Amino acid sequence: MSASSARLYSREHRGSPLSRSQRRAVRNDRSRLGARGLARFEVLGRETDRELIRSLARRLAEDTPEAEALRAVVGRSIADEPPRRGGILAALRRSPRVGADLDLDRPREEGRAVDL
């Protein structure tokens, strides 16, 4: 084992194989992410799910109503609890048409005569 390979080997096992400038770059990047309310982390998963997890993470990092809805759906599916009753009623109450004084009465018709 040469001196240079021994030095690489021992540097990798001391904890951080990154140079001082690389550590500073990582620290600055994490600081910028934190200022935006984001965090960088690592997850374990199947190789076949890599793109799915990446696209899910990208979507969840957005600050949009779609990301909130996705968070709610994923959270409910993982929570192992049955869906709450009244979900449709709550969705209807969030509708922009609430209080619009819509006339929903329909004329009552007897229908047509059918010869059986």
C-alpha distances in whole Angstrom, upper triangle without the diagonal:
4,7,8,6,6,10,11,10,12,15,15,16,18,21,22,19,22,23,26,28,27,28,31,32,32,34,36,36,37,40,42,41,43,46,47,47,43,40,37,36,34,35,34,36,37,35,39,40,38,40,43,41,40,44,45,43,44,48,48,46,50,53,55,58,56,53,55,57,53,52,55,55,51,52,55,53,51,53,54,58,61,62,65,68,70,67,69,72,69,68,72,73,70,71,73,76,77,80,81,84,84,87,85,89,89,93,94,95,96,95,97,99,97,99,98
4,6,5,6,9,10,11,12,14,16,17,19,21,21,19,21,21,24,26,26,27,30,31,31,33,35,36,36,39,41,41,42,45,46,46,43,40,37,36,34,36,36,38,38,37,40,41,39,41,44,42,41,44,46,44,45,48,48,46,50,52,55,58,56,53,55,57,54,53,56,56,52,53,56,55,52,54,56,59,62,63,66,69,71,68,70,73,70,69,73,73,70,72,73,76,77,80,81,85,84,87,86,89,90,94,95,96,97,96,98,100,99,101,99
4,6,5,6,9,10,11,12,14,16,16,19,19,17,19,19,22,24,24,25,27,29,29,31,33,34,35,37,39,39,40,43,44,45,42,39,36,35,34,36,36,38,39,37,41,42,39,41,44,42,41,44,46,43,44,48,47,45,49,51,54,57,56,52,55,57,53,52,55,56,52,53,56,55,52,54,56,59,62,63,65,69,70,67,70,72,69,68,72,72,69,71,72,75,76,79,80,84,83,87,85,89,90,93,95,96,97,96,98,101,99,101,100
4,5,5,6,9,10,11,12,15,16,18,17,14,16,16,19,21,20,22,25,25,26,28,30,31,32,34,36,36,38,40,41,42,39,36,33,32,31,33,33,36,36,35,38,39,36,38,41,39,38,41,43,40,41,44,44,42,45,48,51,54,52,49,52,54,50,49,53,53,49,50,53,52,49,52,54,57,60,61,63,67,68,65,67,69,67,65,69,69,66,68,69,72,73,76,77,81,80,83,82,86,87,90,91,93,94,93,95,98,96,99,97
4,5,5,6,9,10,11,13,14,17,16,13,16,17,20,22,21,22,25,26,26,28,30,30,31,34,35,36,37,40,41,41,38,35,32,31,29,31,31,33,33,32,35,36,34,36,39,37,36,39,41,38,39,43,43,41,44,47,50,53,51,48,50,52,49,47,51,51,47,48,51,50,47,49,51,54,57,58,61,64,66,63,65,67,65,64,67,68,65,66,67,71,72,75,76,79,79,82,81,84,85,88,89,91,92,91,93,95,94,96,95
4,5,5,6,8,10,11,12,15,16,13,16,17,20,22,22,22,25,26,26,28,31,31,31,34,36,36,37,40,41,41,38,35,32,31,29,31,31,33,34,33,37,38,35,38,40,38,37,41,42,39,40,44,43,42,45,48,51,53,52,49,51,53,49,48,51,51,48,48,51,50,47,49,51,54,57,58,61,64,66,63,66,68,65,64,68,68,65,67,68,72,72,75,76,80,80,83,82,85,86,89,90,92,93,92,94,96,95,97,96
4,5,5,6,9,10,11,13,13,11,14,14,16,19,18,19,22,23,23,25,28,28,29,31,33,33,35,37,39,39,36,33,30,29,28,31,31,33,34,33,37,37,34,37,39,37,36,39,40,38,39,42,42,40,43,46,49,52,50,47,49,51,48,46,50,50,47,47,50,49,46,48,50,54,57,57,60,63,65,62,64,67,64,63,66,67,64,65,66,70,70,74,75,78,78,81,80,84,85,88,89,91,92,91,93,96,95,97,96
4,6,5,6,9,10,12,11,8,11,12,15,18,16,17,20,21,21,23,26,26,26,29,31,31,32,35,36,36,33,30,27,26,25,27,27,30,31,30,33,34,31,33,36,33,32,36,37,34,35,39,39,37,40,43,46,48,47,44,46,48,45,43,47,47,43,44,47,46,43,45,47,51,54,54,57,60,62,59,61,63,61,60,63,63,60,62,63,67,67,71,71,75,75,78,77,80,81,85,86,87,89,88,90,92,91,93,92
4,6,5,7,9,11,12,10,13,15,18,20,19,19,22,23,22,24,27,27,27,30,32,32,33,36,37,37,34,30,27,26,24,26,26,29,30,29,32,33,30,33,35,33,32,36,37,34,36,39,39,37,41,43,46,49,47,44,46,48,45,43,46,46,43,43,46,45,42,44,46,49,52,53,56,59,61,58,61,63,60,59,63,63,60,62,64,67,67,71,72,75,75,78,77,80,81,85,86,87,88,87,89,92,90,93,91
4,5,5,6,9,10,9,13,14,17,19,18,18,21,23,22,23,27,27,27,29,32,32,32,35,37,36,34,30,27,26,25,27,27,30,31,31,35,35,32,35,37,34,34,37,38,35,37,40,39,38,41,44,47,49,48,44,46,48,45,43,47,47,43,43,47,46,43,44,46,49,53,54,56,60,61,58,61,63,60,60,63,64,61,63,64,67,68,71,72,76,75,79,77,81,82,86,87,88,90,89,91,93,92,94,93
4,5,5,8,7,6,9,10,13,16,15,14,18,19,18,20,23,23,23,26,28,28,29,32,33,33,31,27,25,24,23,25,26,29,30,30,33,33,30,33,35,32,31,35,36,33,34,38,37,35,38,41,44,46,45,42,44,46,43,41,44,45,41,42,45,44,41,43,45,48,51,52,54,58,59,56,59,61,58,57,61,61,58,60,61,65,65,68,69,73,73,76,75,78,80,83,84,86,88,87,89,91,90,93,91
4,6,6,6,5,9,11,14,16,14,14,18,19,17,19,22,22,22,25,27,27,28,31,32,31,29,25,22,21,20,22,22,25,27,26,30,30,27,30,32,29,28,32,33,30,31,35,34,32,36,38,41,44,43,39,41,43,40,38,41,42,38,39,42,41,38,40,42,45,48,49,51,55,56,53,56,58,55,54,58,58,55,57,59,62,63,66,67,70,70,73,72,76,77,80,81,83,84,83,85,88,87,89,88
4,5,8,8,12,14,16,19,17,16,20,21,19,21,24,24,24,26,29,28,29,32,33,32,30,26,23,22,20,23,23,26,27,27,31,31,28,31,33,30,30,34,34,31,33,36,35,34,37,40,43,45,44,40,42,44,41,39,42,42,39,39,42,41,38,39,41,44,48,49,51,55,56,54,56,58,56,55,59,59,56,58,60,63,63,66,68,71,71,74,73,76,77,81,82,84,85,84,86,89,88,90,88
4,6,8,11,12,14,17,16,14,18,20,18,19,22,23,22,24,27,27,27,30,32,31,29,25,23,22,21,24,24,28,30,29,33,33,30,33,35,32,31,35,35,32,33,37,35,34,37,39,42,45,44,40,42,44,41,39,42,43,39,39,42,42,38,40,42,45,48,49,51,55,57,54,57,59,56,55,59,59,56,58,59,63,63,66,68,71,71,74,73,77,78,82,83,84,86,85,87,90,89,91,90
4,7,9,12,13,16,14,12,16,17,15,16,20,20,19,21,24,24,24,27,28,28,25,22,19,18,18,20,21,25,27,27,30,30,27,30,31,28,28,31,31,28,30,33,32,30,33,36,39,41,40,37,38,40,38,35,38,39,36,35,39,38,35,36,39,42,45,46,48,51,53,50,53,55,52,51,55,55,52,54,56,59,59,62,64,67,67,71,69,73,74,78,79,81,82,82,84,86,85,88,87
4,5,8,10,12,10,9,12,14,12,13,17,17,17,19,21,21,22,25,26,26,23,20,18,17,17,20,21,24,27,26,30,29,26,28,30,27,26,29,30,27,28,31,30,28,31,34,37,40,39,35,37,39,36,34,38,39,35,35,39,38,35,37,39,42,45,46,48,51,53,50,52,54,51,51,54,54,51,53,54,58,58,61,62,66,66,69,68,72,73,77,78,80,81,81,83,86,85,87,86
4,7,10,12,10,9,13,14,13,15,18,18,18,21,23,23,24,27,28,28,25,22,19,19,18,21,22,25,27,26,29,29,26,28,30,27,26,30,30,27,28,32,31,29,32,35,38,41,40,36,38,40,38,36,39,40,37,37,40,40,37,39,41,44,47,48,50,53,54,52,54,56,53,52,56,56,53,55,56,59,60,63,64,67,67,70,69,73,74,78,79,81,82,81,84,86,85,88,87
4,7,8,6,6,10,10,10,12,14,15,15,18,20,20,21,24,25,25,23,20,17,18,18,21,23,26,27,26,30,29,26,27,30,27,25,28,29,26,27,30,30,27,30,33,36,39,38,35,37,39,36,35,38,39,36,36,40,39,37,39,41,44,47,47,49,53,54,51,53,55,52,51,54,54,51,53,54,57,58,61,62,65,65,69,68,71,73,76,78,79,81,80,83,85,85,87,86
4,6,5,6,9,10,11,12,14,15,17,18,20,21,22,24,26,27,25,22,20,21,21,25,26,29,31,30,33,32,29,30,33,30,28,31,32,29,29,33,32,29,32,34,38,41,40,37,39,41,39,37,41,42,39,39,43,42,40,42,45,47,50,50,52,56,56,53,56,57,54,53,57,56,53,55,55,59,60,63,63,67,67,71,70,74,75,79,80,82,84,83,85,88,87,90,89
4,5,5,6,9,10,11,12,14,15,16,18,20,21,23,25,26,24,22,20,21,22,26,28,31,33,32,35,34,31,32,34,31,29,32,33,29,29,33,32,29,32,34,37,40,40,37,38,41,39,37,41,42,39,39,43,43,41,42,45,48,51,50,52,55,56,53,55,57,54,53,56,56,52,54,55,58,59,62,63,66,67,70,70,73,75,79,80,82,84,83,86,89,88,91,90
4,5,5,6,9,10,10,12,14,15,16,18,20,21,23,24,23,21,19,21,22,26,28,31,33,32,34,33,30,31,33,30,28,30,31,28,28,31,31,27,30,32,35,38,38,35,37,40,38,36,40,41,39,39,43,43,40,42,45,47,50,50,51,55,55,52,54,56,53,51,55,54,51,53,53,56,57,60,61,64,65,68,68,72,73,77,78,80,82,82,84,87,86,89,88
4,5,5,6,9,10,10,12,14,15,17,18,20,21,23,20,18,16,18,19,22,24,27,29,28,31,30,26,27,29,27,24,27,28,25,25,28,28,25,27,30,33,36,35,32,34,37,35,33,37,38,35,36,40,39,37,39,42,44,47,47,48,52,52,49,51,53,50,49,52,52,49,50,51,54,55,58,59,62,63,66,65,69,70,74,76,77,80,79,81,84,83,86,85
4,5,5,6,9,10,11,12,14,15,16,18,20,21,19,17,15,16,17,21,23,27,29,28,31,30,26,28,29,26,24,27,28,24,25,28,27,24,27,29,32,35,35,32,33,36,34,32,36,37,34,34,38,38,36,37,40,43,45,45,47,50,51,48,50,52,49,48,51,51,47,49,50,54,54,57,58,61,62,65,65,68,70,74,75,77,79,78,81,84,83,86,85
4,5,5,6,9,10,10,12,14,15,16,19,20,18,17,16,18,20,23,26,29,31,31,33,32,28,29,31,28,26,28,29,25,25,28,27,24,26,28,31,35,35,31,33,36,34,33,36,38,35,35,39,39,37,38,42,44,46,46,47,51,51,48,50,52,48,47,51,50,47,49,49,53,53,56,57,60,61,64,64,68,69,73,75,77,79,78,81,84,83,86,86
4,5,5,6,9,10,11,12,14,15,17,18,17,15,14,16,18,22,25,27,29,28,31,29,26,26,28,25,23,25,26,22,22,25,25,21,24,26,29,32,32,29,31,34,32,31,34,36,33,33,37,37,35,37,40,42,45,44,46,49,49,46,48,50,47,45,49,48,45,46,47,50,51,54,54,58,59,62,62,65,67,71,72,74,76,76,78,81,81,84,83
4,5,5,6,9,10,11,12,14,16,16,14,12,10,13,14,18,21,24,26,26,28,26,23,24,25,22,20,23,23,20,20,23,22,19,22,24,27,30,30,27,29,31,29,28,31,33,30,30,34,34,32,34,37,39,42,41,43,46,47,43,46,47,44,43,46,46,43,44,45,49,49,52,53,57,57,60,60,63,65,69,70,72,74,73,76,79,78,81,80
4,5,5,6,9,10,10,12,14,15,14,12,11,14,16,20,23,26,29,28,31,29,25,26,28,24,22,25,25,21,21,24,23,20,22,24,27,30,30,27,28,32,30,28,31,33,31,30,34,35,32,34,37,39,42,41,42,46,46,43,46,47,44,43,46,45,42,44,45,48,49,51,52,56,57,60,60,63,65,69,70,72,75,74,77,80,79,82,81
4,5,5,6,9,10,11,13,14,13,12,12,15,18,22,25,28,30,30,32,30,26,27,28,25,22,24,25,21,21,23,22,19,21,22,26,29,29,26,28,31,30,28,31,33,31,31,35,35,33,35,38,40,43,42,43,46,46,43,45,47,43,42,45,45,41,43,43,47,47,50,51,55,55,59,58,62,64,68,69,71,74,73,76,79,79,82,81
4,5,5,6,9,10,11,13,11,10,9,13,15,19,22,25,27,26,28,26,23,23,24,21,19,21,21,18,17,20,19,16,18,19,23,26,26,23,25,28,26,25,29,30,28,28,32,32,31,32,36,38,40,39,40,44,44,40,42,44,41,39,43,42,39,40,41,44,45,48,49,52,53,56,56,59,61,65,66,68,71,70,73,76,75,78,78
4,5,5,6,9,10,10,9,7,7,10,13,17,20,23,26,26,28,25,22,23,24,20,18,20,20,16,16,19,18,14,17,19,22,25,25,22,23,26,25,23,26,28,26,26,29,30,28,29,33,35,37,37,38,41,41,38,41,42,39,38,41,40,37,39,39,43,43,46,47,51,51,55,54,58,60,64,65,67,70,69,72,75,74,77,76
4,5,5,6,9,10,9,9,10,14,17,20,24,26,29,29,31,29,26,26,27,23,21,23,23,19,19,21,19,16,18,19,22,26,26,23,24,27,26,24,27,30,28,27,31,32,30,31,35,36,39,38,39,42,42,39,41,42,39,38,41,40,37,39,39,43,43,46,47,51,51,55,55,58,60,64,66,68,70,70,73,76,75,79,78
4,5,5,7,9,9,9,11,14,18,21,24,27,29,29,31,28,25,25,25,23,20,21,21,18,17,19,18,14,16,16,20,23,24,21,22,26,25,23,27,29,27,27,31,32,30,31,35,36,39,37,38,41,41,38,40,41,38,36,39,39,35,37,37,41,41,44,45,48,49,53,52,56,58,62,64,66,68,68,70,73,73,77,76
4,5,5,6,5,6,8,11,15,18,21,23,26,26,27,25,22,22,22,19,17,18,18,14,13,16,14,11,13,14,17,21,21,18,19,23,21,20,23,25,23,23,27,28,26,28,31,33,35,34,35,38,38,35,37,38,35,33,37,36,33,34,35,38,39,42,43,46,47,50,50,54,55,59,61,63,65,65,67,70,70,73,73
4,5,5,5,6,9,12,16,19,22,25,28,28,29,26,24,24,24,21,19,20,19,16,16,17,15,12,14,14,18,21,22,19,19,23,22,20,23,25,23,23,26,28,26,27,30,32,34,33,34,37,37,34,36,37,34,33,36,35,32,34,35,38,38,41,42,46,47,50,50,54,56,59,61,63,66,65,68,71,71,74,74
4,5,7,9,12,16,19,22,26,28,31,31,32,29,27,26,26,23,21,22,21,18,17,18,17,13,14,14,18,21,22,19,20,23,23,21,24,27,25,25,28,30,28,29,33,34,36,35,35,38,38,35,37,38,34,33,36,35,32,34,34,37,38,40,41,45,46,49,49,53,55,59,61,63,66,65,68,71,71,75,74
4,6,9,12,15,18,21,24,26,29,29,30,27,24,24,23,21,19,19,18,15,14,15,13,10,11,10,14,17,18,16,17,20,20,18,21,24,23,22,26,27,26,27,31,32,34,32,33,35,35,32,34,35,31,30,33,32,29,31,30,34,35,37,38,42,43,46,46,50,52,55,57,60,62,62,65,68,68,71,71
4,7,10,13,17,19,23,24,27,28,29,25,23,23,22,19,18,18,17,14,14,14,12,9,10,10,14,16,18,14,15,18,18,16,19,21,20,19,23,24,23,24,28,29,31,29,30,33,32,30,32,33,29,28,31,31,27,29,30,34,34,36,38,41,42,45,45,49,51,54,56,59,61,61,63,67,67,70,69
4,7,10,13,15,19,21,24,24,25,22,20,20,19,16,15,16,14,11,11,12,10,7,10,11,14,17,17,14,15,18,17,15,18,20,19,18,22,23,22,23,26,28,30,29,30,33,33,30,32,33,30,29,32,32,29,31,31,35,35,38,39,43,43,47,46,50,51,55,57,59,61,61,63,66,66,69,69
4,6,10,13,16,19,22,22,24,21,19,19,19,15,14,16,15,11,12,14,12,9,13,14,17,20,20,16,17,20,18,16,19,21,19,19,22,23,21,22,26,28,30,30,31,34,34,32,34,35,32,31,35,34,31,33,34,38,38,41,42,46,46,50,49,52,54,58,59,61,63,63,66,68,68,71,70
4,7,10,14,16,19,19,21,18,16,17,17,14,12,15,14,10,12,14,13,11,14,16,19,22,21,18,19,22,19,18,21,22,20,20,24,24,22,23,27,29,31,31,32,36,36,33,36,38,34,33,37,37,34,36,37,40,41,44,45,48,48,52,51,54,56,59,61,63,65,64,67,69,69,72,71
4,7,10,13,16,17,19,17,14,16,16,12,12,15,14,11,13,15,14,13,16,19,21,23,22,19,20,22,20,17,21,22,18,19,22,22,19,21,24,27,30,30,31,35,36,33,35,38,35,34,37,37,35,37,38,41,42,45,46,49,49,53,51,55,56,60,61,63,65,64,66,69,68,71,70
4,7,10,13,14,16,14,12,14,15,11,11,14,14,11,14,17,15,15,18,21,23,25,24,20,22,23,20,19,22,22,19,19,23,22,19,21,24,27,30,30,32,36,37,34,36,39,36,35,39,39,36,38,40,43,43,47,48,51,51,54,53,56,57,61,62,63,65,64,66,69,68,71,69
4,7,10,12,14,11,10,13,13,9,10,14,13,11,14,16,15,15,19,22,23,25,23,20,21,22,19,17,20,20,16,17,20,19,16,19,21,24,27,27,30,33,35,32,34,37,34,33,37,38,35,37,39,42,42,46,47,50,50,53,51,54,55,59,60,61,63,62,64,66,65,68,66
4,7,9,12,10,9,13,13,10,12,15,14,13,17,19,18,19,22,25,26,27,25,22,24,24,21,20,22,21,18,19,21,19,17,19,21,24,27,28,31,34,36,33,35,38,36,35,39,40,37,39,41,44,44,48,49,52,51,54,52,56,56,60,60,62,63,62,64,66,65,68,66
4,6,8,7,7,11,10,8,11,14,13,13,16,18,18,19,22,25,26,27,24,22,23,23,20,19,21,20,16,18,20,18,16,19,20,24,26,27,30,33,35,32,34,37,35,34,37,39,36,38,40,43,43,47,48,51,50,53,51,54,54,58,58,59,60,59,61,64,62,64,63
4,5,5,7,10,10,10,12,15,15,15,18,20,20,21,24,27,28,29,26,23,25,25,21,21,23,22,18,20,22,19,18,21,22,25,27,28,31,34,36,33,35,38,37,35,39,40,38,39,42,44,45,49,49,52,51,53,51,54,55,58,58,59,60,59,61,63,61,63,62
4,5,5,9,10,10,12,14,15,16,18,20,20,22,24,28,28,29,26,24,27,26,23,23,25,24,20,23,25,22,21,24,25,29,30,31,34,37,39,35,37,40,39,37,40,42,39,40,42,45,46,50,50,53,52,54,52,56,56,59,60,60,61,60,62,64,62,64,63
4,6,8,8,10,11,13,14,16,17,19,20,22,24,27,27,28,25,23,26,25,21,22,24,22,19,22,23,20,20,24,24,28,29,29,32,35,37,33,35,38,37,35,38,40,38,38,40,43,44,48,48,51,49,52,50,53,53,56,56,57,58,57,58,60,59,61,59
4,6,5,6,9,10,10,12,14,15,16,18,20,24,24,25,21,19,22,21,17,18,21,18,16,18,20,17,17,20,21,25,26,26,29,32,33,30,32,35,33,31,35,37,34,35,37,40,41,45,45,48,47,49,47,50,50,54,54,55,56,55,57,59,58,60,58
4,6,5,6,9,10,11,12,14,15,17,19,22,23,24,21,19,22,22,18,19,22,20,17,20,22,20,19,22,24,27,29,28,31,34,35,32,34,37,35,33,36,38,35,36,38,41,42,45,46,49,48,50,49,52,52,56,56,57,59,57,59,62,60,63,61
4,5,5,6,8,10,10,12,14,15,17,21,21,22,19,17,20,20,17,18,21,19,17,20,22,20,20,23,25,28,29,28,31,34,35,31,32,35,33,31,34,36,33,34,35,38,40,43,43,46,45,48,46,49,50,53,54,55,57,55,57,59,58,61,60
4,5,5,6,9,10,11,12,14,16,19,19,20,17,15,18,17,13,15,17,16,13,16,18,16,16,20,21,24,25,24,27,30,31,27,29,32,30,28,31,33,30,31,33,35,37,40,41,44,42,45,43,46,47,50,51,52,54,52,54,57,55,58,57
4,6,5,6,9,10,10,12,15,18,18,19,17,14,17,17,13,13,16,15,12,15,17,16,15,18,20,23,24,24,27,30,31,27,29,32,30,28,31,33,30,31,33,36,37,40,41,44,43,46,44,48,48,52,53,54,55,54,56,59,58,60,59
4,5,5,6,9,10,11,13,16,17,19,16,14,17,18,14,15,18,17,15,17,20,19,18,21,24,26,28,27,29,32,33,29,31,34,31,29,33,34,31,32,33,36,37,41,41,45,44,47,45,49,49,53,54,55,57,56,58,61,60,62,61
4,5,5,6,9,10,11,15,15,16,13,12,15,15,12,13,16,15,14,17,19,18,18,21,23,26,27,25,28,31,31,27,28,31,29,27,30,31,28,29,30,33,34,38,38,41,40,43,42,45,46,49,51,52,54,52,55,57,56,59,58
4,5,5,6,9,10,13,14,15,12,9,12,12,9,10,13,12,10,13,15,14,14,17,20,22,23,22,24,27,28,24,25,28,26,24,27,28,26,27,28,31,32,36,36,40,39,42,40,44,44,48,49,50,52,51,53,56,55,58,57
4,5,5,6,9,12,13,15,13,10,12,14,11,10,14,14,12,14,17,16,16,18,21,23,25,24,26,29,29,26,28,30,27,26,29,30,27,28,30,33,34,37,38,41,41,44,42,46,47,51,52,53,55,54,57,59,59,62,61
4,6,5,7,11,12,14,12,9,13,14,12,12,16,16,14,16,19,19,19,22,25,26,28,26,28,31,31,27,28,31,28,26,29,30,27,28,29,32,33,36,37,40,40,43,42,45,46,50,51,53,55,54,56,59,59,62,61
4,5,6,9,9,11,8,6,10,11,8,9,13,13,12,14,17,17,18,20,23,24,25,23,25,28,27,24,25,27,24,22,25,26,23,24,25,28,29,33,33,37,36,39,38,42,43,46,48,49,51,51,53,56,55,58,58
4,5,8,9,10,9,5,8,10,7,7,11,12,10,12,15,15,15,17,21,22,23,22,23,26,26,22,24,26,23,21,25,25,22,24,25,28,29,32,33,37,36,39,38,42,43,47,48,50,52,51,54,57,57,60,59
4,7,9,12,11,8,10,13,11,10,14,15,14,15,18,19,19,20,24,25,27,25,26,29,29,26,27,29,26,24,27,28,24,26,26,30,31,34,35,38,38,41,41,44,46,49,51,53,55,54,57,60,60,63,62
4,6,9,9,6,9,12,11,11,14,16,15,16,19,20,21,22,26,26,27,25,26,29,28,25,26,27,24,22,25,26,22,23,23,27,28,31,32,35,35,39,38,42,43,47,49,51,53,52,55,58,58,61,61
4,7,8,7,8,11,11,11,14,16,16,17,19,21,21,22,26,26,27,25,25,28,27,23,25,26,22,21,24,23,20,21,21,25,26,28,29,33,33,37,36,40,42,45,47,49,52,52,54,57,58,61,61
4,5,5,7,9,10,11,13,14,15,16,19,20,21,22,26,26,26,23,24,26,24,21,22,23,20,18,20,20,17,18,18,22,23,26,26,30,30,33,33,37,38,42,44,46,48,48,51,54,54,57,57
4,5,5,6,9,10,11,12,14,15,17,18,20,21,24,23,23,20,21,22,21,17,18,19,16,14,17,17,13,14,15,18,19,22,23,27,27,30,29,33,35,38,40,42,45,45,47,51,51,54,54
4,5,5,6,9,10,11,12,14,15,17,18,20,22,22,22,20,20,22,21,17,18,20,17,15,18,18,15,16,17,20,21,25,25,28,28,31,30,34,35,39,40,42,44,44,46,50,49,53,52
4,5,5,6,9,10,10,12,14,15,16,18,21,21,22,20,21,23,22,19,20,22,19,17,20,21,17,19,20,23,24,27,28,31,31,34,33,37,38,42,44,45,48,47,50,53,53,56,55
4,5,5,6,9,10,10,12,14,15,16,19,19,20,17,18,20,19,16,18,19,16,14,18,18,15,17,18,21,22,25,26,29,29,33,32,35,37,41,42,44,46,46,49,52,52,55,55
4,5,5,6,9,10,11,12,14,15,18,18,18,15,16,18,17,13,15,17,14,12,15,16,13,15,17,20,20,24,25,28,27,30,29,33,34,38,39,41,43,43,46,48,48,51,51
4,5,5,6,8,10,11,12,14,17,17,17,15,17,19,19,16,17,19,17,15,19,20,17,18,20,23,24,28,28,31,31,34,32,36,37,40,42,43,45,45,47,50,50,53,52
4,6,5,6,8,10,11,12,15,16,17,15,16,19,19,16,18,20,17,16,20,20,18,20,22,25,25,29,30,33,33,36,34,38,39,43,44,46,48,47,50,53,52,55,54
4,6,5,6,9,10,10,13,13,14,11,12,15,16,12,15,17,14,13,17,18,15,18,20,23,23,26,28,31,30,33,32,35,36,40,41,43,45,44,47,50,50,53,52
4,5,5,6,9,10,12,12,12,10,12,15,16,12,14,17,15,14,18,19,17,19,21,24,24,28,29,31,31,33,31,35,36,39,40,42,43,43,45,48,48,50,49
4,5,5,6,8,11,12,13,12,15,18,19,16,18,21,19,18,21,22,20,22,25,27,28,31,32,35,34,37,35,38,39,43,44,45,47,46,49,51,51,53,52
4,6,5,6,9,10,12,11,13,16,18,15,18,20,18,18,21,22,20,23,25,28,27,31,33,35,35,37,36,39,40,44,44,46,48,47,50,53,52,55,54
4,5,5,7,7,8,7,10,13,15,12,15,18,16,16,19,20,19,22,25,27,26,30,31,34,33,36,34,36,38,41,42,43,45,45,47,50,49,52,51
4,6,7,8,9,9,12,15,17,15,17,20,19,18,22,23,22,24,27,29,29,32,34,36,35,37,35,38,39,42,43,44,45,45,47,50,49,51,50
4,6,8,11,11,14,18,20,18,20,23,21,21,25,26,24,27,30,32,32,35,37,39,38,41,39,41,43,46,46,48,49,49,51,53,52,55,53
4,5,9,10,12,16,18,16,20,22,20,20,24,25,24,26,29,32,31,34,36,38,38,40,38,41,42,46,46,48,49,49,51,53,53,55,54
4,7,9,12,15,18,17,20,22,21,22,25,26,26,28,31,33,32,36,38,39,39,41,39,41,42,45,45,47,48,48,50,52,51,54,52
4,6,9,12,15,14,18,19,18,20,23,23,23,26,29,31,30,33,35,37,36,38,36,38,40,43,43,44,45,45,48,50,49,52,50
4,6,9,12,12,15,17,16,18,20,21,22,24,28,29,28,31,33,34,34,35,33,35,36,39,39,41,42,42,45,46,46,48,47
4,7,9,8,11,13,13,14,17,18,18,20,24,25,24,27,29,31,30,32,29,32,33,36,36,38,39,39,42,44,44,47,45
4,6,6,10,11,10,12,15,16,16,19,22,23,22,25,27,29,28,30,28,30,32,35,35,37,39,39,42,44,44,47,46
4,6,8,9,9,12,13,14,16,18,22,22,20,23,25,26,26,27,25,27,29,32,32,34,35,36,39,41,41,44,43
4,6,5,6,9,10,11,12,14,18,18,17,19,22,23,22,24,22,24,26,29,29,32,33,34,37,40,40,43,42
4,5,5,6,9,10,11,13,16,17,16,19,21,23,22,24,22,25,26,30,30,33,34,34,38,40,40,43,43
4,5,5,6,9,10,11,15,15,14,17,19,20,19,21,18,21,23,26,27,29,31,31,34,37,37,40,40
4,5,5,6,9,10,14,13,12,15,17,18,17,19,17,20,22,25,26,29,30,31,35,37,38,41,41
4,5,5,6,9,12,13,11,15,17,19,19,21,19,22,25,28,29,32,34,35,38,41,41,45,44
4,5,5,7,10,11,11,14,16,18,17,20,18,22,24,27,28,31,33,33,37,40,40,43,43
4,5,5,9,9,8,11,13,14,14,16,15,18,20,24,25,28,30,31,34,37,38,41,41
4,5,8,9,6,10,12,14,14,17,16,19,22,26,27,30,33,33,37,40,41,44,44
4,7,8,7,11,13,15,16,19,18,22,24,28,30,32,35,36,39,42,43,46,46
4,5,6,9,10,13,13,16,16,19,22,25,27,30,33,33,36,39,40,44,44
4,6,8,8,12,12,16,16,20,22,26,28,31,34,34,37,41,42,46,46
4,6,5,8,8,12,12,16,18,22,25,27,30,31,34,38,39,43,43
4,6,8,9,12,13,16,19,23,25,28,31,32,35,39,40,44,44
4,6,8,11,13,16,19,22,25,28,31,32,36,39,41,45,46
4,6,9,11,14,17,21,23,26,30,31,34,38,39,43,44
4,6,9,12,15,18,21,24,27,29,32,35,37,41,42
4,6,9,12,15,18,21,24,25,29,32,34,38,39
4,6,9,11,14,18,21,22,26,29,31,35,36
4,6,10,12,15,19,20,23,27,28,32,33
4,7,9,12,16,17,21,24,26,30,31
4,6,9,13,14,17,20,23,26,28
4,6,10,11,15,18,21,24,26
4,7,9,13,15,18,22,23
4,6,9,12,15,18,20
4,7,9,12,15,17
4,7,9,13,15
4,6,10,12
4,7,10
4,6
4
